Amino acid sequence: MQARQESNYSEGVNSKRATVISSLVRELKSLLGPENVLSATEDLCLYEFDGSVEKARPELVVFPHTTEQVSRIVKLAAKYQVPVVGRGAGTGLSGGALARGGGVMIVFARMNKILAIDLESRRAVVQPGVVNLDITRAVEHAGLYFAPDPSSQKSCTIGGNVAENAGGPHTLAYGVTTNHIAALELVMPDGEIVRVGSKNGDAPGYDLCGLFVGSEGTLALVTEITVKLSRKPEAVKTLLAIFDAIEDASQTVVEITARGITPAACEMLDGWTLQVVEDYIQAGFPRYSAAVLLLEVEGLREAVEAQAAAVDEVCRTCHAREVRVARDDHERDLLWKGRKNAFGALGRLAPSNYVLDGVIPRSKLPQALTHILGIGKKYGFHVGNIFHAGDGNLHPIVLYDPRDSQQCKNAIAAAEEIIRYCVELGGALTGEHGVGMEKNELMSLLFSEADFDLMRRVHDTFNPDSSLNPGKIFPLSKGCGEIRIRSKEATGAR
Ligand SMILES: Cc1cc2nc3c(=O)[nH]c(=O)nc-3n(C[C@H](O)[C@H](O)[C@H](O)COP(=O)(O)OP(=O)(O)OC[C@H]3O[C@@H](n4cnc5c(N)ncnc54)[C@H](O)[C@@H]3O)c2cc1C
């Protein structure tokens, strides 16, 4: 009897929800045109994933072309009390772009215009759906480029980069996305359009631009971005240091930093990964080694020669078997192609992979890599390592078969143990991929109740009803009723 009552109740709730969504679909189709609204299940299924292991399906997907349309979509969603989540290319690795609370997903792929380029001031104004690498492509004829270079830069969008405060191999010398953003146009959760930052320098008052960069789409939607462009260096040298022991490669990173050398990039790939990458890309990596460091130095010609010599010397002192220098742009591009496609190469070995993102103090690199391999072994996985060694930003990758429930459980357990270990070493649970819905429950490893309280106050100032990207960043299990998920908790992979 009680079961029947409950089932009647849930049917009633579902049918009320279906009515709300169909009214919203009707209004959105009239606003955007039917070609810019998806509501069929088979279409929505495509948007229930991103690059992470998480899963959550939106109830409808829309493709705006203008800021005004974004504002009106948000107002309509508020009218029907339906949550909203923004999405760029969906390459995120923490479930940030998934509709955890159901609702409307705003995909920025069709807001992909470069609106203005000012070569003299070294600024470009772009829509959020512009692909990261396309900014560089548009200005490289003038010797300029956009410095943040996530390995996904051929597909990820600048809107996603801003939301995640994305990094990349060259973050070591040039900083992360926030260091390259001058101003933002935002649509707030009530639909209001505001601007923060300033095109030509630091705006006085609070650094609101800095607040919104890295807020993972939980405070506002970004509809226009003024990026800072950098001048290409006069000279670049790319070195590949090959090691027979992974501890020696790790020690080299510690030593380079200790000597006060800051290369533009310092990436590490382990020997197992290198073989897989070579099979896929033929980038010129050694087939037999324990690890390589891919190092880049750049700047004025004389300084580059001196810095390359210093790096070479440290590598050899730390027992590098060989240090090669890329002879030309072709060799350099090939090495970077190998590095930037390494996740893809490993992805060919198993039906799915789990890319982790933890930070440790650089001085702990030698012990950490051995420990992480041990954790992988304990759960039955060989963990690949491709990462931003200079920043201590690890990306262990666990290959698994999601159809095997035990493997799934083991992959998640191994991932959690690795992340906990990074925090124990004095590091952090994410370096650049964000918290999203992947690590929100682990946030209390790093933050106290007082920290959460402050963060919640910031959150609630801008997004008081949690109508924007609910269920992200804050742990839901720790009395975070403040972060309300308005509608159903969509099905998760875990
Ligand atoms: C192979 C591979 C390599 C990667 N390498 C790197 C790397 O080197 N460095 C790095 O930092 N990351 C890396 N990533 C992760 C990912 O590419 C970045 O996080 C990227 O910034 C996400 O961009 P996106 O357009 O795919 O965003 P999405 O995944 O679509 O969204 C990410 C977050 O941004 C929010 N968002 C998107 N657009 C907007 C908007 N207009 N307004 C407000 N919020 C918005 C979403 O709600 C979500 O929270 C890699 C991913 C892959 C698959």
The ligand as an SDF file (V2000), in Angstrom:
LIG
                    3D

 53 58  0  0  0  0  0  0  0  0999 V2000
   43.3910   15.1360  -23.3070 C   0  0  0  0  0  0  0  0  0  0  0  0
   43.1570   16.2200  -22.3090 C   0  0  0  0  0  0  0  0  0  0  0  0
   44.2130   17.0050  -21.8950 C   0  0  0  0  0  0  0  0  0  0  0  0
   44.0060   18.0330  -20.9660 C   0  0  0  0  0  0  0  0  0  0  0  0
   45.0580   18.8180  -20.5920 N   0  0  0  0  0  0  0  0  0  0  0  0
   44.8610   19.8350  -19.7370 C   0  0  0  0  0  0  0  0  0  0  0  0
   45.9540   20.6700  -19.3450 C   0  0  0  0  0  0  0  0  0  0  0  0
   47.0980   20.5060  -19.7670 O   0  0  0  0  0  0  0  0  0  0  0  0
   45.6840   21.6870  -18.4890 N   0  0  0  0  0  0  0  0  0  0  0  0
   44.4190   21.9100  -18.0000 C   0  0  0  0  0  0  0  0  0  0  0  0
   44.2390   22.8440  -17.2250 O   0  0  0  0  0  0  0  0  0  0  0  0
   43.3830   21.1270  -18.3570 N   0  0  0  0  0  0  0  0  0  0  0  0
   43.5630   20.1100  -19.2020 C   0  0  0  0  0  0  0  0  0  0  0  0
   42.5080   19.3160  -19.5680 N   0  0  0  0  0  0  0  0  0  0  0  0
   41.1690   19.5620  -18.9940 C   0  0  0  0  0  0  0  0  0  0  0  0
   40.2370   20.4870  -19.8370 C   0  0  0  0  0  0  0  0  0  0  0  0
   40.6040   20.4660  -21.1970 O   0  0  0  0  0  0  0  0  0  0  0  0
   40.2680   21.9090  -19.2790 C   0  0  0  0  0  0  0  0  0  0  0  0
   39.7100   21.9300  -17.9810 O   0  0  0  0  0  0  0  0  0  0  0  0
   39.5230   22.9340  -20.1500 C   0  0  0  0  0  0  0  0  0  0  0  0
   39.7100   24.2120  -19.5930 O   0  0  0  0  0  0  0  0  0  0  0  0
   38.0280   22.6510  -20.2600 C   0  0  0  0  0  0  0  0  0  0  0  0
   37.5190   23.4120  -21.3400 O   0  0  0  0  0  0  0  0  0  0  0  0
   36.1430   22.9890  -22.0430 P   0  0  0  0  0  0  0  0  0  0  0  0
   35.8210   23.9960  -23.0660 O   0  0  0  0  0  0  0  0  0  0  0  0
   36.1990   21.5880  -22.5090 O   0  0  0  0  0  0  0  0  0  0  0  0
   35.1570   23.1320  -20.7940 O   0  0  0  0  0  0  0  0  0  0  0  0
   34.0070   22.1460  -20.2910 P   0  0  0  0  0  0  0  0  0  0  0  0
   34.5740   20.8190  -19.9410 O   0  0  0  0  0  0  0  0  0  0  0  0
   32.8750   22.1630  -21.2330 O   0  0  0  0  0  0  0  0  0  0  0  0
   33.5810   22.8920  -18.9510 O   0  0  0  0  0  0  0  0  0  0  0  0
   34.4840   22.9900  -17.8710 C   0  0  0  0  0  0  0  0  0  0  0  0
   33.8810   23.8970  -16.7940 C   0  0  0  0  0  0  0  0  0  0  0  0
   33.7220   25.1880  -17.3180 O   0  0  0  0  0  0  0  0  0  0  0  0
   32.3850   25.6470  -17.1630 C   0  0  0  0  0  0  0  0  0  0  0  0
   32.1220   26.4960  -18.3220 N   0  0  0  0  0  0  0  0  0  0  0  0
   32.3440   26.2300  -19.6200 C   0  0  0  0  0  0  0  0  0  0  0  0
   32.0540   27.3110  -20.3660 N   0  0  0  0  0  0  0  0  0  0  0  0
   31.6280   28.2700  -19.5150 C   0  0  0  0  0  0  0  0  0  0  0  0
   31.1940   29.6180  -19.6600 C   0  0  0  0  0  0  0  0  0  0  0  0
   31.1360   30.2120  -20.8470 N   0  0  0  0  0  0  0  0  0  0  0  0
   30.8260   30.3040  -18.5530 N   0  0  0  0  0  0  0  0  0  0  0  0
   30.8950   29.7430  -17.3170 C   0  0  0  0  0  0  0  0  0  0  0  0
   31.3110   28.4690  -17.1200 N   0  0  0  0  0  0  0  0  0  0  0  0
   31.6710   27.7540  -18.2000 C   0  0  0  0  0  0  0  0  0  0  0  0
   31.5500   24.3850  -17.0980 C   0  0  0  0  0  0  0  0  0  0  0  0
   30.3260   24.5960  -16.4110 O   0  0  0  0  0  0  0  0  0  0  0  0
   32.4890   23.4760  -16.3240 C   0  0  0  0  0  0  0  0  0  0  0  0
   32.3480   23.7200  -14.9440 O   0  0  0  0  0  0  0  0  0  0  0  0
   42.6990   18.2720  -20.4680 C   0  0  0  0  0  0  0  0  0  0  0  0
   41.6330   17.4740  -20.9040 C   0  0  0  0  0  0  0  0  0  0  0  0
   41.8510   16.4680  -21.8050 C   0  0  0  0  0  0  0  0  0  0  0  0
   40.6780   15.6360  -22.2550 C   0  0  0  0  0  0  0  0  0  0  0  0
  1  2  1  0
  2  3  1  0
  2 52  2  0
  3  4  2  0
  4  5  1  0
  4 50  1  0
  5  6  2  0
  6  7  1  0
  6 13  1  0
  7  8  2  0
  7  9  1  0
  9 10  1  0
 10 11  2  0
 10 12  1  0
 12 13  2  0
 13 14  1  0
 14 15  1  0
 14 50  1  0
 15 16  1  0
 16 17  1  0
 16 18  1  0
 18 19  1  0
 18 20  1  0
 20 21  1  0
 20 22  1  0
 22 23  1  0
 23 24  1  0
 24 25  2  0
 24 26  1  0
 24 27  1  0
 27 28  1  0
 28 29  2  0
 28 30  1  0
 28 31  1  0
 31 32  1  0
 32 33  1  0
 33 34  1  0
 33 48  1  0
 34 35  1  0
 35 36  1  0
 35 46  1  0
 36 37  1  0
 36 45  1  0
 37 38  2  0
 38 39  1  0
 39 40  1  0
 39 45  2  0
 40 41  1  0
 40 42  2  0
 42 43  1  0
 43 44  2  0
 44 45  1  0
 46 47  1  0
 46 48  1  0
 48 49  1  0
 50 51  2  0
 51 52  1  0
 52 53  1  0
M  END
$$$$
